[in-house]
Amino acid sequence: MEFESSSWIKDGGYFYPHLFGGIMITCALLSFSTSYFGIIGVPTMHYLFPDLRVFHKKKSAKKRVRVYMDGCFDLMHYGHANALRQAKALGDELVVGVVSDEEIIANKGPPVLSMPERLALVSGLKWVDEVIPNAPYEITEEFMNRLFKEHKIDYIIHGDDPCLLPDGTDAYALAKKVGRYKQIKRTEGVSSTDIVGRILSCIEDVKDDKVSQVGEFDNLSNKPLVNGGHVSHFLPTSRRIVQFSNGKGPGPNSRVVYIDGAFDIFHAGHVEILKSARQLGDFLLVGVYADHTVSELRGSHFPLMNLHERSLSVLACRYVDEVIIGAPWEVTKDMITTFNISLVVHGTISENNPFLNGKSDPYALPKSTGIFQMLDSPKDITSTSIARRIIANHEIYEKRNAKKEASEKKYYAEKKYVSAD
């Protein structure tokens, strides 16, 4: 990633030719038999020429490699996060372009999330250094030159899956042509198309006017999540968790803040509440509910993302220090002691849990001990409200998904092994 010059001899000869020549002649004479000069006692070169350092060119400023990766980042998931993690590993600074709504509509169909929501999600990732809003879908010559000159980009990054324009041409053809393109491995098992498909599968036999007005799919509570073939194909590994983890625990005197939830379909509201929680202490511990807990609270069609998928999305957030994978519903005394929790917080905006059915208050203990605090949620977004956007326009998204699913099937049929990720 870093480069420096060591050609000091060449530079010395160029800038000080006469003095440098004299020194070289002297060195040649001194190289004769030491016995010849034994009586005279020739001083060492260190004392004879104490300022030889003048010929050392000062080490040039170490060049930081800047890489660029773009995307729509609609329905942000751990696959997006892993792609940006890999991109960051190819350089020192990662600049991310978020494609504009207009470009997404022209090339893929309507996005589910707005530009501000997508910007919040991308900016909230721990590997991202800078964000460029309203980036073009295609790397044009004009935009590529802007990246190289204004943003000092060294390489443009994309996954090993093809990114084609409506006319069938490669969106990254120019970057490849000038030798400034690098490729990463696509994260298997998830895509925005797949997540939309999971939501659409929940309403396969249900019309929009049957969706509950309170924001839940009450009439779908007995429908299985995974019908329509939209089963998660993600294969969790310990290595992936390590790659996403900070690998650091709290200090002995750290103020540990705890917040929990389902974190299903990770969205901008999650990012903002986690940011607010992190500002209240030195270490943010996040509890991610187990799948069965979410199903008991909200119905068998939830969660849309399984435990490991949700945990990785939370771990990727820059404000999160540690995650409890499969956290219990109730915050217990043992939990508080084990993790040295100083404060337990909960947002004012959360999912409506229709199947709560008189369950005990999960925060009863921290409330009774004075370590509980309600946080004003910066955004009124929920996973359900996002799902409702798709349901309300399900015909549009079904048409878009049909096309995307066909291209994804082709990718998997023709894919080849790509080493390392």
C-alpha positions as CSV (number, residue, x, y, z in Angstrom):
1,M,0.0,0.0,0.0
2,E,2.9,2.4,0.6
3,F,5.8,3.4,-1.6
4,E,9.1,5.4,-0.9
5,S,12.3,6.2,-2.8
6,S,15.7,5.0,-1.8
7,S,17.7,6.2,-4.8
8,W,19.8,8.7,-2.7
9,I,23.0,8.0,-4.5
10,K,21.5,8.9,-7.8
11,D,19.9,12.0,-6.4
12,G,23.2,13.0,-4.6
13,G,25.2,12.7,-7.9
14,Y,22.6,14.8,-9.7
15,F,22.3,17.7,-7.3
16,Y,25.9,17.9,-6.0
17,P,28.1,16.5,-8.8
18,H,31.5,18.1,-7.8
19,L,31.2,17.4,-4.1
20,F,29.9,13.9,-4.7
21,G,32.8,13.1,-7.2
22,G,35.4,14.3,-4.6
23,I,33.9,12.0,-2.0
24,M,33.9,9.0,-4.3
25,I,37.7,9.6,-5.1
26,T,38.5,9.9,-1.4
27,C,36.6,6.6,-0.7
28,A,38.6,4.9,-3.5
29,L,41.9,6.0,-1.9
30,L,40.8,4.9,1.5
31,S,40.0,1.4,0.1
32,F,43.7,0.7,-0.4
33,S,45.4,-1.6,2.1
34,T,44.8,-0.4,5.7
35,S,48.5,-1.1,6.5
36,Y,49.4,1.7,4.2
37,F,47.5,4.2,6.3
38,G,48.2,2.4,9.5
39,I,50.8,4.9,10.8
40,I,48.9,8.0,9.7
41,G,45.7,6.9,11.4
42,V,43.1,7.9,8.9
43,P,39.9,9.0,10.7
44,T,36.8,7.0,10.0
45,M,34.3,8.1,7.4
46,H,31.8,8.9,10.2
47,Y,34.0,11.7,11.6
48,L,35.5,12.8,8.2
49,F,32.1,13.4,6.6
50,P,29.6,13.8,9.4
51,D,27.0,15.3,7.1
52,L,26.7,12.6,4.4
53,R,23.1,12.5,5.3
54,V,22.6,15.4,3.0
55,F,22.5,13.0,0.1
56,H,19.7,11.0,1.6
57,K,16.6,12.2,0.0
58,K,14.0,12.7,2.6
59,K,11.6,9.8,2.6
60,S,8.7,10.8,0.4
61,A,5.3,11.0,2.0
62,K,3.9,7.5,2.1
63,K,1.2,7.2,-0.5
64,R,-2.1,6.0,0.8
65,V,-3.9,3.8,-1.7
66,R,-7.5,5.0,-2.3
67,V,-10.0,2.6,-3.7
68,Y,-13.6,3.2,-5.0
69,M,-16.6,0.9,-5.0
70,D,-20.1,1.8,-5.9
71,G,-23.5,0.3,-5.6
72,C,-27.2,0.8,-5.1
73,F,-27.1,-0.5,-1.5
74,D,-30.9,-1.0,-1.5
75,L,-32.1,-3.1,1.4
76,M,-28.6,-3.1,2.9
77,H,-27.4,-6.5,4.0
78,Y,-24.3,-8.4,5.2
79,G,-23.4,-9.2,1.6
80,H,-23.0,-5.4,0.9
81,A,-21.0,-5.1,4.1
82,N,-18.7,-7.9,3.2
83,A,-18.1,-6.5,-0.3
84,L,-17.0,-3.2,1.2
85,R,-14.8,-5.0,3.7
86,Q,-13.0,-6.8,0.9
87,A,-12.7,-3.5,-1.0
88,K,-11.1,-1.8,2.0
89,A,-8.6,-4.6,2.3
90,L,-7.3,-3.7,-1.2
91,G,-6.3,-0.2,-0.2
92,D,-5.9,2.2,2.7
93,E,-9.0,4.4,2.2
94,L,-12.4,3.3,0.8
95,V,-14.6,5.8,-1.0
96,V,-18.1,4.5,-1.8
97,G,-20.4,5.8,-4.5
98,V,-24.1,5.5,-3.8
99,V,-26.0,5.3,-7.1
100,S,-28.8,7.9,-7.6
101,D,-32.5,7.0,-7.5
102,E,-32.9,8.0,-11.1
103,E,-30.1,5.7,-12.3
104,I,-31.4,2.8,-10.3
105,I,-34.9,3.2,-11.8
106,A,-33.4,3.4,-15.3
107,N,-31.2,0.3,-14.9
108,K,-32.9,-2.0,-12.3
109,G,-36.3,-0.7,-11.4
110,P,-37.5,1.4,-8.4
111,P,-35.4,1.3,-5.2
112,V,-37.1,0.4,-1.9
113,L,-35.0,2.8,0.2
114,S,-34.6,6.6,-0.4
115,M,-31.2,8.2,-1.1
116,P,-30.9,9.6,2.5
117,E,-31.7,6.1,3.9
118,R,-29.1,4.4,1.7
119,L,-26.5,7.1,2.5
120,A,-27.1,6.6,6.3
121,L,-26.6,2.8,5.9
122,V,-23.4,3.1,3.9
123,S,-21.9,5.8,6.1
124,G,-22.6,3.6,9.1
125,L,-20.3,0.8,7.9
126,K,-17.0,0.5,9.8
127,W,-14.9,0.1,6.6
128,V,-16.2,3.2,4.8
129,D,-14.1,6.4,4.8
130,E,-15.9,8.6,2.4
131,V,-19.2,8.6,0.5
132,I,-20.1,10.1,-2.9
133,P,-23.9,10.5,-3.2
134,N,-25.8,10.3,-6.6
135,A,-23.0,8.3,-8.3
136,P,-23.7,7.1,-11.9
137,Y,-24.6,3.4,-12.5
138,E,-22.0,3.2,-15.3
139,I,-18.4,4.2,-14.9
140,T,-18.2,6.7,-17.8
141,E,-15.0,8.3,-19.0
142,E,-16.0,11.6,-17.5
143,F,-16.8,10.1,-14.1
144,M,-13.7,7.9,-14.1
145,N,-11.5,10.9,-14.7
146,R,-13.3,12.8,-11.9
147,L,-12.6,9.8,-9.6
148,F,-8.9,9.8,-10.5
149,K,-8.3,13.6,-10.4
150,E,-10.7,15.0,-7.8
151,H,-11.0,12.0,-5.4
152,K,-7.4,10.7,-6.1
153,I,-8.7,7.1,-6.6
154,D,-6.1,4.5,-7.5
155,Y,-8.4,1.5,-8.2
156,I,-12.1,0.9,-9.0
157,I,-13.5,-2.3,-7.3
158,H,-16.4,-4.6,-8.1
159,G,-17.5,-8.1,-7.4
160,D,-17.0,-11.1,-9.6
161,D,-20.7,-11.1,-10.6
162,P,-21.3,-9.3,-13.9
163,C,-22.8,-5.7,-13.8
164,L,-24.4,-5.2,-17.2
165,L,-26.1,-2.1,-18.6
166,P,-29.5,-2.4,-20.3
167,D,-27.7,-2.7,-23.7
168,G,-25.7,-5.7,-22.4
169,T,-22.4,-3.9,-22.1
170,D,-20.1,-4.1,-19.0
171,A,-20.6,-1.1,-16.7
172,Y,-16.9,-1.3,-15.7
173,A,-15.4,-1.8,-19.1
174,L,-13.5,1.5,-19.1
175,A,-11.9,0.9,-15.7
176,K,-10.7,-2.5,-16.9
177,K,-9.4,-1.0,-20.1
178,V,-7.1,1.5,-18.3
179,G,-5.9,-1.2,-15.9
180,R,-7.4,0.5,-12.8
181,Y,-9.9,-2.3,-12.0
182,K,-9.8,-4.9,-9.2
183,Q,-12.2,-7.7,-8.5
184,I,-13.5,-9.1,-5.2
185,K,-15.5,-12.2,-4.4
186,R,-19.3,-12.0,-4.2
187,T,-20.8,-13.0,-0.9
188,E,-23.0,-16.0,-1.5
189,G,-26.5,-16.6,-0.1
190,V,-28.0,-13.1,-0.1
191,S,-28.9,-10.2,-2.3
192,S,-31.4,-7.4,-2.3
193,T,-33.4,-9.3,-4.8
194,D,-33.5,-12.3,-2.5
195,I,-34.7,-10.2,0.4
196,V,-37.5,-8.7,-1.7
197,G,-38.4,-12.3,-2.7
198,R,-38.6,-13.3,1.0
199,I,-41.1,-10.5,1.6
200,L,-43.1,-11.2,-1.5
201,S,-43.3,-14.9,-0.6
202,C,-45.2,-13.9,2.6
203,I,-48.0,-12.5,0.6
204,E,-48.2,-15.0,-2.2
205,D,-51.9,-15.5,-1.7
206,V,-52.7,-12.2,-0.1
207,K,-53.7,-8.9,-1.6
208,D,-52.5,-5.5,-0.3
209,D,-55.9,-4.5,1.2
210,K,-55.6,-7.5,3.6
211,V,-52.5,-6.2,5.2
212,S,-53.0,-5.1,8.8
213,Q,-53.1,-1.3,9.2
214,V,-51.1,-1.5,12.4
215,G,-48.0,-2.4,10.4
216,E,-47.9,-6.2,11.0
217,F,-48.9,-9.1,8.8
218,D,-51.3,-10.5,11.4
219,N,-53.3,-12.4,8.8
220,L,-50.1,-14.1,7.7
221,S,-49.0,-15.3,11.1
222,N,-49.6,-18.9,10.2
223,K,-47.8,-18.6,6.8
224,P,-44.3,-20.0,6.7
225,L,-41.5,-17.6,5.9
226,V,-39.7,-19.7,3.5
227,N,-42.4,-20.6,0.9
228,G,-41.8,-19.8,-2.7
229,G,-38.3,-21.2,-2.6
230,H,-36.9,-18.1,-0.7
231,V,-34.9,-20.0,1.9
232,S,-31.7,-18.4,3.1
233,H,-28.7,-20.0,1.5
234,F,-26.2,-18.3,3.7
235,L,-23.6,-20.7,5.2
236,P,-22.3,-19.0,8.4
237,T,-18.7,-19.6,9.3
238,S,-16.6,-18.6,12.3
239,R,-14.1,-16.9,10.0
240,R,-16.8,-14.5,8.7
241,I,-17.7,-13.5,12.2
242,V,-14.1,-12.9,13.0
243,Q,-13.7,-10.7,9.9
244,F,-16.6,-8.6,10.9
245,S,-15.7,-8.4,14.6
246,N,-13.6,-5.6,16.2
247,G,-11.9,-8.3,18.3
248,K,-11.6,-6.0,21.3
249,G,-13.4,-6.1,24.7
250,P,-14.2,-3.3,27.0
251,G,-11.6,-2.0,29.5
252,P,-12.0,-2.6,33.2
253,N,-13.4,0.9,33.7
254,S,-15.4,1.2,30.5
255,R,-19.0,2.3,30.5
256,V,-20.8,-0.5,28.7
257,V,-24.1,0.4,27.1
258,Y,-26.5,-2.4,26.2
259,I,-29.3,-2.3,23.6
260,D,-31.2,-5.3,22.1
261,G,-33.7,-6.1,19.4
262,A,-34.4,-8.3,16.3
263,F,-32.6,-6.0,13.8
264,D,-34.5,-7.6,11.0
265,I,-33.8,-6.0,7.6
266,F,-31.1,-3.7,8.9
267,H,-32.1,-0.1,8.1
268,A,-31.2,3.6,8.7
269,G,-33.3,3.7,11.9
270,H,-31.1,0.9,13.3
271,V,-27.9,2.9,12.4
272,E,-29.1,6.1,14.0
273,I,-30.3,4.5,17.3
274,L,-27.1,2.5,17.6
275,K,-25.1,5.8,17.1
276,S,-27.2,7.5,19.8
277,A,-26.6,4.5,22.2
278,R,-22.9,4.5,21.5
279,Q,-22.6,8.1,22.5
280,L,-23.8,7.3,26.0
281,G,-20.7,5.2,26.9
282,D,-17.4,3.8,25.9
283,F,-18.5,0.3,24.6
284,L,-21.7,-0.7,22.9
285,L,-22.9,-4.2,23.4
286,V,-25.9,-5.2,21.2
287,G,-28.1,-8.2,21.8
288,V,-29.6,-9.8,18.7
289,Y,-32.7,-11.9,19.5
290,A,-32.8,-15.6,18.5
291,D,-35.1,-16.6,15.6
292,H,-37.5,-18.4,17.8
293,T,-37.8,-15.3,20.0
294,V,-38.7,-13.1,17.1
295,S,-41.2,-15.6,15.8
296,E,-42.9,-15.8,19.2
297,L,-43.3,-12.1,19.3
298,R,-44.2,-11.3,15.7
299,G,-45.5,-14.5,14.0
300,S,-44.0,-17.4,12.1
301,H,-43.3,-15.3,9.0
302,F,-40.7,-13.4,10.9
303,P,-37.7,-12.9,11.1
304,L,-37.1,-12.3,7.4
305,M,-33.3,-12.6,8.0
306,N,-32.0,-15.4,10.1
307,L,-29.9,-15.0,13.3
308,H,-26.5,-15.1,11.7
309,E,-27.5,-12.8,8.9
310,R,-28.9,-10.2,11.3
311,S,-25.9,-10.5,13.6
312,L,-23.4,-9.8,10.8
313,S,-25.4,-6.7,9.7
314,V,-25.2,-5.4,13.2
315,L,-21.5,-6.3,13.6
316,A,-20.7,-4.3,10.4
317,C,-22.0,-1.1,12.0
318,R,-19.2,1.3,13.0
319,Y,-20.9,2.1,16.3
320,V,-21.1,-1.5,17.5
321,D,-18.3,-3.0,19.6
322,E,-19.7,-6.5,20.4
323,V,-22.8,-8.6,19.7
324,I,-24.6,-11.2,21.8
325,I,-25.7,-13.7,19.1
326,G,-29.1,-15.1,20.2
327,A,-29.6,-12.7,23.2
328,P,-32.4,-13.6,25.7
329,W,-35.6,-11.6,25.7
330,E,-35.1,-10.5,29.3
331,V,-32.1,-8.6,30.7
332,T,-31.1,-10.5,33.8
333,K,-28.8,-9.8,36.7
334,D,-26.4,-12.4,35.4
335,M,-26.2,-10.6,32.1
336,I,-25.5,-7.3,33.7
337,T,-22.8,-8.8,35.9
338,T,-21.2,-10.9,33.2
339,F,-20.8,-8.1,30.7
340,N,-20.4,-5.3,33.3
341,I,-23.3,-3.4,31.8
342,S,-23.6,0.2,33.1
343,L,-26.7,1.3,31.1
344,V,-29.5,-0.5,29.3
345,V,-31.3,1.6,26.6
346,H,-34.3,1.1,24.3
347,G,-35.6,3.3,21.4
348,T,-39.0,5.0,21.4
349,I,-39.7,3.6,17.9
350,S,-39.8,-0.2,17.7
351,E,-41.7,-3.0,16.1
352,N,-45.3,-3.7,17.2
353,N,-45.2,-7.2,18.7
354,P,-48.8,-8.6,18.4
355,F,-48.0,-11.8,20.1
356,L,-46.5,-10.3,23.2
357,N,-49.5,-11.7,25.2
358,G,-48.6,-10.5,28.6
359,K,-44.9,-11.4,28.5
360,S,-42.9,-10.0,31.4
361,D,-41.2,-6.6,30.9
362,P,-37.7,-7.5,29.6
363,Y,-36.3,-4.4,31.2
364,A,-37.9,-4.8,34.7
365,L,-34.5,-5.4,36.4
366,P,-32.5,-2.5,34.9
367,K,-35.5,-0.2,35.5
368,S,-35.6,-1.2,39.2
369,T,-31.9,-0.7,39.6
370,G,-31.9,2.7,37.9
371,I,-29.8,1.8,34.9
372,F,-32.5,1.9,32.2
373,Q,-33.0,4.8,29.8
374,M,-35.4,5.4,26.9
375,L,-33.8,6.9,23.8
376,D,-35.6,9.1,21.3
377,S,-35.4,7.3,18.0
378,P,-34.0,9.6,15.4
379,K,-36.0,8.0,12.6
380,D,-39.5,6.4,12.5
381,I,-38.4,3.6,10.2
382,T,-39.1,-0.1,11.1
383,S,-38.5,-3.3,9.3
384,T,-42.2,-3.7,9.0
385,S,-42.6,-0.2,7.4
386,I,-40.0,-1.2,4.8
387,A,-41.7,-4.5,4.1
388,R,-45.0,-2.6,3.6
389,R,-43.4,-0.4,0.9
390,I,-42.7,-3.6,-1.1
391,I,-46.1,-5.0,-0.4
392,A,-47.9,-1.8,-1.4
393,N,-46.1,-2.0,-4.8
394,H,-45.8,-5.7,-5.0
395,E,-46.7,-6.0,-8.7
396,I,-43.7,-3.7,-9.6
397,Y,-41.3,-5.6,-7.4
398,E,-42.5,-9.0,-8.6
399,K,-41.8,-7.9,-12.2
400,R,-38.4,-6.5,-11.2
401,N,-37.6,-9.6,-9.2
402,A,-38.5,-12.0,-12.0
403,K,-35.9,-10.4,-14.3
404,K,-33.2,-10.2,-11.5
405,E,-33.8,-13.8,-10.4
406,A,-33.2,-15.0,-13.9
407,S,-29.9,-13.2,-14.1
408,E,-28.9,-14.5,-10.7
409,K,-29.7,-18.1,-11.7
410,K,-27.5,-17.6,-14.8
411,Y,-24.7,-16.3,-12.6
412,Y,-24.8,-19.3,-10.2
413,A,-25.0,-21.7,-13.2
414,E,-21.9,-20.2,-14.8
415,K,-19.9,-19.2,-11.7
416,K,-16.3,-20.2,-11.1
417,Y,-14.3,-20.4,-7.9
418,V,-12.8,-17.1,-6.8
419,S,-10.0,-17.5,-4.2
420,A,-10.0,-15.5,-0.9
421,D,-12.4,-13.1,0.5
